[in-house]
């Protein structure tokens, strides 16, 4: 096992590692889908969103994350044949601070510190 004190810097992705991005996304995607009467389970809804996000990321790699989220939801809505209002798009884009951390994140960061 490597000695973590041998390193001066650690880098890792926050979303999916420390932050439960699926729960965060579903906090907005699920109410939107229910309003639109979409009969998709969470997995299919996340996959539809992920396709939109991948396309927006490829087309606009320098977009700020909140703008990317909003544009990706609009793209997913287009693909699913359901409208996404500016209010829903902004709601997703502004939701990141509310996304939950995984239960072990704080303790893991404390130990790394």
Phi and psi restraints in degrees (range 20) as a CNS / XPLOR table:
assign (resid 1 and name C) (resid 2 and name N)
       (resid 2 and name CA) (resid 2 and name C) 1.0 -73.6 20.0 2
assign (resid 2 and name N) (resid 2 and name CA)
       (resid 2 and name C) (resid 3 and name N) 1.0 147.3 20.0 2
assign (resid 2 and name C) (resid 3 and name N)
       (resid 3 and name CA) (resid 3 and name C) 1.0 -85.6 20.0 2
assign (resid 3 and name N) (resid 3 and name CA)
       (resid 3 and name C) (resid 4 and name N) 1.0 114.0 20.0 2
assign (resid 3 and name C) (resid 4 and name N)
       (resid 4 and name CA) (resid 4 and name C) 1.0 -64.8 20.0 2
assign (resid 4 and name N) (resid 4 and name CA)
       (resid 4 and name C) (resid 5 and name N) 1.0 -20.0 20.0 2
assign (resid 4 and name C) (resid 5 and name N)
       (resid 5 and name CA) (resid 5 and name C) 1.0 -75.1 20.0 2
assign (resid 5 and name N) (resid 5 and name CA)
       (resid 5 and name C) (resid 6 and name N) 1.0 -8.2 20.0 2
assign (resid 5 and name C) (resid 6 and name N)
       (resid 6 and name CA) (resid 6 and name C) 1.0 -73.9 20.0 2
assign (resid 6 and name N) (resid 6 and name CA)
       (resid 6 and name C) (resid 7 and name N) 1.0 -13.1 20.0 2
assign (resid 6 and name C) (resid 7 and name N)
       (resid 7 and name CA) (resid 7 and name C) 1.0 -103.6 20.0 2
assign (resid 7 and name N) (resid 7 and name CA)
       (resid 7 and name C) (resid 8 and name N) 1.0 142.6 20.0 2
assign (resid 7 and name C) (resid 8 and name N)
       (resid 8 and name CA) (resid 8 and name C) 1.0 -96.4 20.0 2
assign (resid 8 and name N) (resid 8 and name CA)
       (resid 8 and name C) (resid 9 and name N) 1.0 -25.5 20.0 2
assign (resid 8 and name C) (resid 9 and name N)
       (resid 9 and name CA) (resid 9 and name C) 1.0 -140.0 20.0 2
assign (resid 9 and name N) (resid 9 and name CA)
       (resid 9 and name C) (resid 10 and name N) 1.0 139.1 20.0 2
assign (resid 9 and name C) (resid 10 and name N)
       (resid 10 and name CA) (resid 10 and name C) 1.0 -122.5 20.0 2
assign (resid 10 and name N) (resid 10 and name CA)
       (resid 10 and name C) (resid 11 and name N) 1.0 141.8 20.0 2
assign (resid 10 and name C) (resid 11 and name N)
       (resid 11 and name CA) (resid 11 and name C) 1.0 -132.3 20.0 2
assign (resid 11 and name N) (resid 11 and name CA)
       (resid 11 and name C) (resid 12 and name N) 1.0 134.4 20.0 2
assign (resid 11 and name C) (resid 12 and name N)
       (resid 12 and name CA) (resid 12 and name C) 1.0 -157.1 20.0 2
assign (resid 12 and name N) (resid 12 and name CA)
       (resid 12 and name C) (resid 13 and name N) 1.0 159.5 20.0 2
assign (resid 12 and name C) (resid 13 and name N)
       (resid 13 and name CA) (resid 13 and name C) 1.0 -75.4 20.0 2
assign (resid 13 and name N) (resid 13 and name CA)
       (resid 13 and name C) (resid 14 and name N) 1.0 133.1 20.0 2
assign (resid 13 and name C) (resid 14 and name N)
       (resid 14 and name CA) (resid 14 and name C) 1.0 -75.2 20.0 2
assign (resid 14 and name N) (resid 14 and name CA)
       (resid 14 and name C) (resid 15 and name N) 1.0 -43.0 20.0 2
assign (resid 14 and name C) (resid 15 and name N)
       (resid 15 and name CA) (resid 15 and name C) 1.0 -79.3 20.0 2
assign (resid 15 and name N) (resid 15 and name CA)
       (resid 15 and name C) (resid 16 and name N) 1.0 118.4 20.0 2
assign (resid 15 and name C) (resid 16 and name N)
       (resid 16 and name CA) (resid 16 and name C) 1.0 95.9 20.0 2
assign (resid 16 and name N) (resid 16 and name CA)
       (resid 16 and name C) (resid 17 and name N) 1.0 -15.7 20.0 2
assign (resid 16 and name C) (resid 17 and name N)
       (resid 17 and name CA) (resid 17 and name C) 1.0 -105.2 20.0 2
assign (resid 17 and name N) (resid 17 and name CA)
       (resid 17 and name C) (resid 18 and name N) 1.0 -55.2 20.0 2
assign (resid 17 and name C) (resid 18 and name N)
       (resid 18 and name CA) (resid 18 and name C) 1.0 -104.3 20.0 2
assign (resid 18 and name N) (resid 18 and name CA)
       (resid 18 and name C) (resid 19 and name N) 1.0 -34.9 20.0 2
assign (resid 18 and name C) (resid 19 and name N)
       (resid 19 and name CA) (resid 19 and name C) 1.0 -109.1 20.0 2
assign (resid 19 and name N) (resid 19 and name CA)
       (resid 19 and name C) (resid 20 and name N) 1.0 132.8 20.0 2
assign (resid 19 and name C) (resid 20 and name N)
       (resid 20 and name CA) (resid 20 and name C) 1.0 -81.3 20.0 2
assign (resid 20 and name N) (resid 20 and name CA)
       (resid 20 and name C) (resid 21 and name N) 1.0 84.5 20.0 2
assign (resid 20 and name C) (resid 21 and name N)
       (resid 21 and name CA) (resid 21 and name C) 1.0 -67.1 20.0 2
assign (resid 21 and name N) (resid 21 and name CA)
       (resid 21 and name C) (resid 22 and name N) 1.0 -30.4 20.0 2
assign (resid 21 and name C) (resid 22 and name N)
       (resid 22 and name CA) (resid 22 and name C) 1.0 -63.5 20.0 2
assign (resid 22 and name N) (resid 22 and name CA)
       (resid 22 and name C) (resid 23 and name N) 1.0 -46.4 20.0 2
assign (resid 22 and name C) (resid 23 and name N)
       (resid 23 and name CA) (resid 23 and name C) 1.0 -63.6 20.0 2
assign (resid 23 and name N) (resid 23 and name CA)
       (resid 23 and name C) (resid 24 and name N) 1.0 -39.6 20.0 2
assign (resid 23 and name C) (resid 24 and name N)
       (resid 24 and name CA) (resid 24 and name C) 1.0 -62.9 20.0 2
assign (resid 24 and name N) (resid 24 and name CA)
       (resid 24 and name C) (resid 25 and name N) 1.0 -47.2 20.0 2
assign (resid 24 and name C) (resid 25 and name N)
       (resid 25 and name CA) (resid 25 and name C) 1.0 -62.3 20.0 2
assign (resid 25 and name N) (resid 25 and name CA)
       (resid 25 and name C) (resid 26 and name N) 1.0 -45.3 20.0 2
assign (resid 25 and name C) (resid 26 and name N)
       (resid 26 and name CA) (resid 26 and name C) 1.0 -65.3 20.0 2
assign (resid 26 and name N) (resid 26 and name CA)
       (resid 26 and name C) (resid 27 and name N) 1.0 -23.0 20.0 2
assign (resid 26 and name C) (resid 27 and name N)
       (resid 27 and name CA) (resid 27 and name C) 1.0 -60.4 20.0 2
assign (resid 27 and name N) (resid 27 and name CA)
       (resid 27 and name C) (resid 28 and name N) 1.0 -23.5 20.0 2
assign (resid 27 and name C) (resid 28 and name N)
       (resid 28 and name CA) (resid 28 and name C) 1.0 -110.5 20.0 2
assign (resid 28 and name N) (resid 28 and name CA)
       (resid 28 and name C) (resid 29 and name N) 1.0 -42.6 20.0 2
assign (resid 28 and name C) (resid 29 and name N)
       (resid 29 and name CA) (resid 29 and name C) 1.0 -60.7 20.0 2
assign (resid 29 and name N) (resid 29 and name CA)
       (resid 29 and name C) (resid 30 and name N) 1.0 -42.5 20.0 2
assign (resid 29 and name C) (resid 30 and name N)
       (resid 30 and name CA) (resid 30 and name C) 1.0 -63.2 20.0 2
assign (resid 30 and name N) (resid 30 and name CA)
       (resid 30 and name C) (resid 31 and name N) 1.0 -49.5 20.0 2
assign (resid 30 and name C) (resid 31 and name N)
       (resid 31 and name CA) (resid 31 and name C) 1.0 -62.3 20.0 2
assign (resid 31 and name N) (resid 31 and name CA)
       (resid 31 and name C) (resid 32 and name N) 1.0 -36.8 20.0 2
assign (resid 31 and name C) (resid 32 and name N)
       (resid 32 and name CA) (resid 32 and name C) 1.0 -62.8 20.0 2
assign (resid 32 and name N) (resid 32 and name CA)
       (resid 32 and name C) (resid 33 and name N) 1.0 -48.1 20.0 2
assign (resid 32 and name C) (resid 33 and name N)
       (resid 33 and name CA) (resid 33 and name C) 1.0 -62.4 20.0 2
assign (resid 33 and name N) (resid 33 and name CA)
       (resid 33 and name C) (resid 34 and name N) 1.0 -39.8 20.0 2
assign (resid 33 and name C) (resid 34 and name N)
       (resid 34 and name CA) (resid 34 and name C) 1.0 -64.9 20.0 2
assign (resid 34 and name N) (resid 34 and name CA)
       (resid 34 and name C) (resid 35 and name N) 1.0 -41.4 20.0 2
assign (resid 34 and name C) (resid 35 and name N)
       (resid 35 and name CA) (resid 35 and name C) 1.0 -61.4 20.0 2
assign (resid 35 and name N) (resid 35 and name CA)
       (resid 35 and name C) (resid 36 and name N) 1.0 -35.9 20.0 2
assign (resid 35 and name C) (resid 36 and name N)
       (resid 36 and name CA) (resid 36 and name C) 1.0 -83.4 20.0 2
assign (resid 36 and name N) (resid 36 and name CA)
       (resid 36 and name C) (resid 37 and name N) 1.0 -0.5 20.0 2
assign (resid 36 and name C) (resid 37 and name N)
       (resid 37 and name CA) (resid 37 and name C) 1.0 57.2 20.0 2
assign (resid 37 and name N) (resid 37 and name CA)
       (resid 37 and name C) (resid 38 and name N) 1.0 37.5 20.0 2
assign (resid 37 and name C) (resid 38 and name N)
       (resid 38 and name CA) (resid 38 and name C) 1.0 -80.3 20.0 2
assign (resid 38 and name N) (resid 38 and name CA)
       (resid 38 and name C) (resid 39 and name N) 1.0 131.1 20.0 2
assign (resid 38 and name C) (resid 39 and name N)
       (resid 39 and name CA) (resid 39 and name C) 1.0 -98.8 20.0 2
assign (resid 39 and name N) (resid 39 and name CA)
       (resid 39 and name C) (resid 40 and name N) 1.0 60.7 20.0 2
assign (resid 39 and name C) (resid 40 and name N)
       (resid 40 and name CA) (resid 40 and name C) 1.0 -113.9 20.0 2
assign (resid 40 and name N) (resid 40 and name CA)
       (resid 40 and name C) (resid 41 and name N) 1.0 138.2 20.0 2
assign (resid 40 and name C) (resid 41 and name N)
       (resid 41 and name CA) (resid 41 and name C) 1.0 -75.3 20.0 2
assign (resid 41 and name N) (resid 41 and name CA)
       (resid 41 and name C) (resid 42 and name N) 1.0 171.6 20.0 2
assign (resid 41 and name C) (resid 42 and name N)
       (resid 42 and name CA) (resid 42 and name C) 1.0 -58.3 20.0 2
assign (resid 42 and name N) (resid 42 and name CA)
       (resid 42 and name C) (resid 43 and name N) 1.0 -41.4 20.0 2
assign (resid 42 and name C) (resid 43 and name N)
       (resid 43 and name CA) (resid 43 and name C) 1.0 -61.9 20.0 2
assign (resid 43 and name N) (resid 43 and name CA)
       (resid 43 and name C) (resid 44 and name N) 1.0 -46.0 20.0 2
assign (resid 43 and name C) (resid 44 and name N)
       (resid 44 and name CA) (resid 44 and name C) 1.0 -67.6 20.0 2
assign (resid 44 and name N) (resid 44 and name CA)
       (resid 44 and name C) (resid 45 and name N) 1.0 -35.4 20.0 2
assign (resid 44 and name C) (resid 45 and name N)
       (resid 45 and name CA) (resid 45 and name C) 1.0 -65.5 20.0 2
assign (resid 45 and name N) (resid 45 and name CA)
       (resid 45 and name C) (resid 46 and name N) 1.0 -44.7 20.0 2
assign (resid 45 and name C) (resid 46 and name N)
       (resid 46 and name CA) (resid 46 and name C) 1.0 -63.7 20.0 2
assign (resid 46 and name N) (resid 46 and name CA)
       (resid 46 and name C) (resid 47 and name N) 1.0 -38.8 20.0 2
assign (resid 46 and name C) (resid 47 and name N)
       (resid 47 and name CA) (resid 47 and name C) 1.0 -65.0 20.0 2
assign (resid 47 and name N) (resid 47 and name CA)
       (resid 47 and name C) (resid 48 and name N) 1.0 -41.6 20.0 2
assign (resid 47 and name C) (resid 48 and name N)
       (resid 48 and name CA) (resid 48 and name C) 1.0 -62.9 20.0 2
assign (resid 48 and name N) (resid 48 and name CA)
       (resid 48 and name C) (resid 49 and name N) 1.0 -41.6 20.0 2
assign (resid 48 and name C) (resid 49 and name N)
       (resid 49 and name CA) (resid 49 and name C) 1.0 -65.0 20.0 2
assign (resid 49 and name N) (resid 49 and name CA)
       (resid 49 and name C) (resid 50 and name N) 1.0 -44.2 20.0 2
assign (resid 49 and name C) (resid 50 and name N)
       (resid 50 and name CA) (resid 50 and name C) 1.0 -60.3 20.0 2
assign (resid 50 and name N) (resid 50 and name CA)
       (resid 50 and name C) (resid 51 and name N) 1.0 -37.5 20.0 2
assign (resid 50 and name C) (resid 51 and name N)
       (resid 51 and name CA) (resid 51 and name C) 1.0 -62.2 20.0 2
assign (resid 51 and name N) (resid 51 and name CA)
       (resid 51 and name C) (resid 52 and name N) 1.0 -43.0 20.0 2
assign (resid 51 and name C) (resid 52 and name N)
       (resid 52 and name CA) (resid 52 and name C) 1.0 -64.0 20.0 2
assign (resid 52 and name N) (resid 52 and name CA)
       (resid 52 and name C) (resid 53 and name N) 1.0 -41.4 20.0 2
assign (resid 52 and name C) (resid 53 and name N)
       (resid 53 and name CA) (resid 53 and name C) 1.0 -65.1 20.0 2
assign (resid 53 and name N) (resid 53 and name CA)
       (resid 53 and name C) (resid 54 and name N) 1.0 -43.2 20.0 2
assign (resid 53 and name C) (resid 54 and name N)
       (resid 54 and name CA) (resid 54 and name C) 1.0 -61.1 20.0 2
assign (resid 54 and name N) (resid 54 and name CA)
       (resid 54 and name C) (resid 55 and name N) 1.0 -42.0 20.0 2
assign (resid 54 and name C) (resid 55 and name N)
       (resid 55 and name CA) (resid 55 and name C) 1.0 -65.4 20.0 2
assign (resid 55 and name N) (resid 55 and name CA)
       (resid 55 and name C) (resid 56 and name N) 1.0 -43.7 20.0 2
assign (resid 55 and name C) (resid 56 and name N)
       (resid 56 and name CA) (resid 56 and name C) 1.0 -66.3 20.0 2
assign (resid 56 and name N) (resid 56 and name CA)
       (resid 56 and name C) (resid 57 and name N) 1.0 -40.1 20.0 2
assign (resid 56 and name C) (resid 57 and name N)
       (resid 57 and name CA) (resid 57 and name C) 1.0 -61.8 20.0 2
assign (resid 57 and name N) (resid 57 and name CA)
       (resid 57 and name C) (resid 58 and name N) 1.0 -40.0 20.0 2
assign (resid 57 and name C) (resid 58 and name N)
       (resid 58 and name CA) (resid 58 and name C) 1.0 -68.8 20.0 2
assign (resid 58 and name N) (resid 58 and name CA)
       (resid 58 and name C) (resid 59 and name N) 1.0 -40.1 20.0 2
assign (resid 58 and name C) (resid 59 and name N)
       (resid 59 and name CA) (resid 59 and name C) 1.0 -76.8 20.0 2
assign (resid 59 and name N) (resid 59 and name CA)
       (resid 59 and name C) (resid 60 and name N) 1.0 -31.8 20.0 2
assign (resid 59 and name C) (resid 60 and name N)
       (resid 60 and name CA) (resid 60 and name C) 1.0 -135.4 20.0 2
assign (resid 60 and name N) (resid 60 and name CA)
       (resid 60 and name C) (resid 61 and name N) 1.0 69.8 20.0 2
assign (resid 60 and name C) (resid 61 and name N)
       (resid 61 and name CA) (resid 61 and name C) 1.0 -64.9 20.0 2
assign (resid 61 and name N) (resid 61 and name CA)
       (resid 61 and name C) (resid 62 and name N) 1.0 -17.1 20.0 2
assign (resid 61 and name C) (resid 62 and name N)
       (resid 62 and name CA) (resid 62 and name C) 1.0 -100.4 20.0 2
assign (resid 62 and name N) (resid 62 and name CA)
       (resid 62 and name C) (resid 63 and name N) 1.0 7.4 20.0 2
assign (resid 62 and name C) (resid 63 and name N)
       (resid 63 and name CA) (resid 63 and name C) 1.0 -62.4 20.0 2
assign (resid 63 and name N) (resid 63 and name CA)
       (resid 63 and name C) (resid 64 and name N) 1.0 141.5 20.0 2
assign (resid 63 and name C) (resid 64 and name N)
       (resid 64 and name CA) (resid 64 and name C) 1.0 -65.8 20.0 2
assign (resid 64 and name N) (resid 64 and name CA)
       (resid 64 and name C) (resid 65 and name N) 1.0 148.4 20.0 2
assign (resid 64 and name C) (resid 65 and name N)
       (resid 65 and name CA) (resid 65 and name C) 1.0 -56.1 20.0 2
assign (resid 65 and name N) (resid 65 and name CA)
       (resid 65 and name C) (resid 66 and name N) 1.0 -45.7 20.0 2
assign (resid 65 and name C) (resid 66 and name N)
       (resid 66 and name CA) (resid 66 and name C) 1.0 -58.9 20.0 2
assign (resid 66 and name N) (resid 66 and name CA)
       (resid 66 and name C) (resid 67 and name N) 1.0 -37.6 20.0 2
assign (resid 66 and name C) (resid 67 and name N)
       (resid 67 and name CA) (resid 67 and name C) 1.0 -68.6 20.0 2
assign (resid 67 and name N) (resid 67 and name CA)
       (resid 67 and name C) (resid 68 and name N) 1.0 -38.2 20.0 2
assign (resid 67 and name C) (resid 68 and name N)
       (resid 68 and name CA) (resid 68 and name C) 1.0 -62.0 20.0 2
assign (resid 68 and name N) (resid 68 and name CA)
       (resid 68 and name C) (resid 69 and name N) 1.0 -45.7 20.0 2
assign (resid 68 and name C) (resid 69 and name N)
       (resid 69 and name CA) (resid 69 and name C) 1.0 -59.5 20.0 2
assign (resid 69 and name N) (resid 69 and name CA)
       (resid 69 and name C) (resid 70 and name N) 1.0 -46.0 20.0 2
assign (resid 69 and name C) (resid 70 and name N)
       (resid 70 and name CA) (resid 70 and name C) 1.0 -62.4 20.0 2
assign (resid 70 and name N) (resid 70 and name CA)
       (resid 70 and name C) (resid 71 and name N) 1.0 -46.5 20.0 2
assign (resid 70 and name C) (resid 71 and name N)
       (resid 71 and name CA) (resid 71 and name C) 1.0 -65.7 20.0 2
assign (resid 71 and name N) (resid 71 and name CA)
       (resid 71 and name C) (resid 72 and name N) 1.0 -37.2 20.0 2
assign (resid 71 and name C) (resid 72 and name N)
       (resid 72 and name CA) (resid 72 and name C) 1.0 -66.4 20.0 2
assign (resid 72 and name N) (resid 72 and name CA)
       (resid 72 and name C) (resid 73 and name N) 1.0 -38.5 20.0 2
assign (resid 72 and name C) (resid 73 and name N)
       (resid 73 and name CA) (resid 73 and name C) 1.0 -65.4 20.0 2
assign (resid 73 and name N) (resid 73 and name CA)
       (resid 73 and name C) (resid 74 and name N) 1.0 -40.9 20.0 2
assign (resid 73 and name C) (resid 74 and name N)
       (resid 74 and name CA) (resid 74 and name C) 1.0 -61.8 20.0 2
assign (resid 74 and name N) (resid 74 and name CA)
       (resid 74 and name C) (resid 75 and name N) 1.0 -41.3 20.0 2
assign (resid 74 and name C) (resid 75 and name N)
       (resid 75 and name CA) (resid 75 and name C) 1.0 -64.1 20.0 2
assign (resid 75 and name N) (resid 75 and name CA)
       (resid 75 and name C) (resid 76 and name N) 1.0 -43.6 20.0 2
assign (resid 75 and name C) (resid 76 and name N)
       (resid 76 and name CA) (resid 76 and name C) 1.0 -62.8 20.0 2
assign (resid 76 and name N) (resid 76 and name CA)
       (resid 76 and name C) (resid 77 and name N) 1.0 -41.8 20.0 2
assign (resid 76 and name C) (resid 77 and name N)
       (resid 77 and name CA) (resid 77 and name C) 1.0 -60.8 20.0 2
assign (resid 77 and name N) (resid 77 and name CA)
       (resid 77 and name C) (resid 78 and name N) 1.0 -42.6 20.0 2
assign (resid 77 and name C) (resid 78 and name N)
       (resid 78 and name CA) (resid 78 and name C) 1.0 -59.4 20.0 2
assign (resid 78 and name N) (resid 78 and name CA)
       (resid 78 and name C) (resid 79 and name N) 1.0 -45.7 20.0 2
assign (resid 78 and name C) (resid 79 and name N)
       (resid 79 and name CA) (resid 79 and name C) 1.0 -62.5 20.0 2
assign (resid 79 and name N) (resid 79 and name CA)
       (resid 79 and name C) (resid 80 and name N) 1.0 -36.8 20.0 2
assign (resid 79 and name C) (resid 80 and name N)
       (resid 80 and name CA) (resid 80 and name C) 1.0 -86.5 20.0 2
assign (resid 80 and name N) (resid 80 and name CA)
       (resid 80 and name C) (resid 81 and name N) 1.0 -3.9 20.0 2
assign (resid 80 and name C) (resid 81 and name N)
       (resid 81 and name CA) (resid 81 and name C) 1.0 73.8 20.0 2
assign (resid 81 and name N) (resid 81 and name CA)
       (resid 81 and name C) (resid 82 and name N) 1.0 27.2 20.0 2
assign (resid 81 and name C) (resid 82 and name N)
       (resid 82 and name CA) (resid 82 and name C) 1.0 -129.1 20.0 2
assign (resid 82 and name N) (resid 82 and name CA)
       (resid 82 and name C) (resid 83 and name N) 1.0 136.8 20.0 2
assign (resid 82 and name C) (resid 83 and name N)
       (resid 83 and name CA) (resid 83 and name C) 1.0 -72.0 20.0 2
assign (resid 83 and name N) (resid 83 and name CA)
       (resid 83 and name C) (resid 84 and name N) 1.0 148.0 20.0 2
assign (resid 83 and name C) (resid 84 and name N)
       (resid 84 and name CA) (resid 84 and name C) 1.0 -121.3 20.0 2
assign (resid 84 and name N) (resid 84 and name CA)
       (resid 84 and name C) (resid 85 and name N) 1.0 115.1 20.0 2
assign (resid 84 and name C) (resid 85 and name N)
       (resid 85 and name CA) (resid 85 and name C) 1.0 -74.2 20.0 2
assign (resid 85 and name N) (resid 85 and name CA)
       (resid 85 and name C) (resid 86 and name N) 1.0 162.3 20.0 2
assign (resid 85 and name C) (resid 86 and name N)
       (resid 86 and name CA) (resid 86 and name C) 1.0 -59.0 20.0 2
assign (resid 86 and name N) (resid 86 and name CA)
       (resid 86 and name C) (resid 87 and name N) 1.0 -34.7 20.0 2
assign (resid 86 and name C) (resid 87 and name N)
       (resid 87 and name CA) (resid 87 and name C) 1.0 -62.5 20.0 2
assign (resid 87 and name N) (resid 87 and name CA)
       (resid 87 and name C) (resid 88 and name N) 1.0 -45.8 20.0 2
assign (resid 87 and name C) (resid 88 and name N)
       (resid 88 and name CA) (resid 88 and name C) 1.0 -65.7 20.0 2
assign (resid 88 and name N) (resid 88 and name CA)
       (resid 88 and name C) (resid 89 and name N) 1.0 -41.6 20.0 2
assign (resid 88 and name C) (resid 89 and name N)
       (resid 89 and name CA) (resid 89 and name C) 1.0 -61.5 20.0 2
assign (resid 89 and name N) (resid 89 and name CA)
       (resid 89 and name C) (resid 90 and name N) 1.0 -46.1 20.0 2
assign (resid 89 and name C) (resid 90 and name N)
       (resid 90 and name CA) (resid 90 and name C) 1.0 -66.2 20.0 2
assign (resid 90 and name N) (resid 90 and name CA)
       (resid 90 and name C) (resid 91 and name N) 1.0 -36.5 20.0 2
assign (resid 90 and name C) (resid 91 and name N)
       (resid 91 and name CA) (resid 91 and name C) 1.0 -59.3 20.0 2
assign (resid 91 and name N) (resid 91 and name CA)
       (resid 91 and name C) (resid 92 and name N) 1.0 -44.0 20.0 2
assign (resid 91 and name C) (resid 92 and name N)
       (resid 92 and name CA) (resid 92 and name C) 1.0 -67.0 20.0 2
assign (resid 92 and name N) (resid 92 and name CA)
       (resid 92 and name C) (resid 93 and name N) 1.0 -45.8 20.0 2
assign (resid 92 and name C) (resid 93 and name N)
       (resid 93 and name CA) (resid 93 and name C) 1.0 -59.0 20.0 2
assign (resid 93 and name N) (resid 93 and name CA)
       (resid 93 and name C) (resid 94 and name N) 1.0 -33.2 20.0 2
assign (resid 93 and name C) (resid 94 and name N)
       (resid 94 and name CA) (resid 94 and name C) 1.0 -92.0 20.0 2
assign (resid 94 and name N) (resid 94 and name CA)
       (resid 94 and name C) (resid 95 and name N) 1.0 1.6 20.0 2
assign (resid 94 and name C) (resid 95 and name N)
       (resid 95 and name CA) (resid 95 and name C) 1.0 -83.5 20.0 2
assign (resid 95 and name N) (resid 95 and name CA)
       (resid 95 and name C) (resid 96 and name N) 1.0 -13.2 20.0 2
assign (resid 95 and name C) (resid 96 and name N)
       (resid 96 and name CA) (resid 96 and name C) 1.0 -53.4 20.0 2
assign (resid 96 and name N) (resid 96 and name CA)
       (resid 96 and name C) (resid 97 and name N) 1.0 -43.6 20.0 2
assign (resid 96 and name C) (resid 97 and name N)
       (resid 97 and name CA) (resid 97 and name C) 1.0 -61.0 20.0 2
assign (resid 97 and name N) (resid 97 and name CA)
       (resid 97 and name C) (resid 98 and name N) 1.0 -18.6 20.0 2
assign (resid 97 and name C) (resid 98 and name N)
       (resid 98 and name CA) (resid 98 and name C) 1.0 -93.0 20.0 2
assign (resid 98 and name N) (resid 98 and name CA)
       (resid 98 and name C) (resid 99 and name N) 1.0 -5.9 20.0 2
assign (resid 98 and name C) (resid 99 and name N)
       (resid 99 and name CA) (resid 99 and name C) 1.0 -66.7 20.0 2
assign (resid 99 and name N) (resid 99 and name CA)
       (resid 99 and name C) (resid 100 and name N) 1.0 135.4 20.0 2
assign (resid 99 and name C) (resid 100 and name N)
       (resid 100 and name CA) (resid 100 and name C) 1.0 -78.0 20.0 2
assign (resid 100 and name N) (resid 100 and name CA)
       (resid 100 and name C) (resid 101 and name N) 1.0 147.2 20.0 2
assign (resid 100 and name C) (resid 101 and name N)
       (resid 101 and name CA) (resid 101 and name C) 1.0 -80.2 20.0 2
assign (resid 101 and name N) (resid 101 and name CA)
       (resid 101 and name C) (resid 102 and name N) 1.0 152.1 20.0 2
assign (resid 101 and name C) (resid 102 and name N)
       (resid 102 and name CA) (resid 102 and name C) 1.0 -64.7 20.0 2
assign (resid 102 and name N) (resid 102 and name CA)
       (resid 102 and name C) (resid 103 and name N) 1.0 150.7 20.0 2
assign (resid 102 and name C) (resid 103 and name N)
       (resid 103 and name CA) (resid 103 and name C) 1.0 -56.4 20.0 2
assign (resid 103 and name N) (resid 103 and name CA)
       (resid 103 and name C) (resid 104 and name N) 1.0 -30.3 20.0 2
assign (resid 103 and name C) (resid 104 and name N)
       (resid 104 and name CA) (resid 104 and name C) 1.0 -94.6 20.0 2
assign (resid 104 and name N) (resid 104 and name CA)
       (resid 104 and name C) (resid 105 and name N) 1.0 1.7 20.0 2
assign (resid 104 and name C) (resid 105 and name N)
       (resid 105 and name CA) (resid 105 and name C) 1.0 -63.5 20.0 2
assign (resid 105 and name N) (resid 105 and name CA)
       (resid 105 and name C) (resid 106 and name N) 1.0 -49.0 20.0 2
assign (resid 105 and name C) (resid 106 and name N)
       (resid 106 and name CA) (resid 106 and name C) 1.0 -61.0 20.0 2
assign (resid 106 and name N) (resid 106 and name CA)
       (resid 106 and name C) (resid 107 and name N) 1.0 -44.3 20.0 2
assign (resid 106 and name C) (resid 107 and name N)
       (resid 107 and name CA) (resid 107 and name C) 1.0 -66.3 20.0 2
assign (resid 107 and name N) (resid 107 and name CA)
       (resid 107 and name C) (resid 108 and name N) 1.0 -41.1 20.0 2
assign (resid 107 and name C) (resid 108 and name N)
       (resid 108 and name CA) (resid 108 and name C) 1.0 -62.6 20.0 2
assign (resid 108 and name N) (resid 108 and name CA)
       (resid 108 and name C) (resid 109 and name N) 1.0 -43.3 20.0 2
assign (resid 108 and name C) (resid 109 and name N)
       (resid 109 and name CA) (resid 109 and name C) 1.0 -66.0 20.0 2
assign (resid 109 and name N) (resid 109 and name CA)
       (resid 109 and name C) (resid 110 and name N) 1.0 -37.0 20.0 2
assign (resid 109 and name C) (resid 110 and name N)
       (resid 110 and name CA) (resid 110 and name C) 1.0 -61.7 20.0 2
assign (resid 110 and name N) (resid 110 and name CA)
       (resid 110 and name C) (resid 111 and name N) 1.0 -44.7 20.0 2
assign (resid 110 and name C) (resid 111 and name N)
       (resid 111 and name CA) (resid 111 and name C) 1.0 -65.8 20.0 2
assign (resid 111 and name N) (resid 111 and name CA)
       (resid 111 and name C) (resid 112 and name N) 1.0 -38.5 20.0 2
assign (resid 111 and name C) (resid 112 and name N)
       (resid 112 and name CA) (resid 112 and name C) 1.0 -66.3 20.0 2
assign (resid 112 and name N) (resid 112 and name CA)
       (resid 112 and name C) (resid 113 and name N) 1.0 -32.6 20.0 2
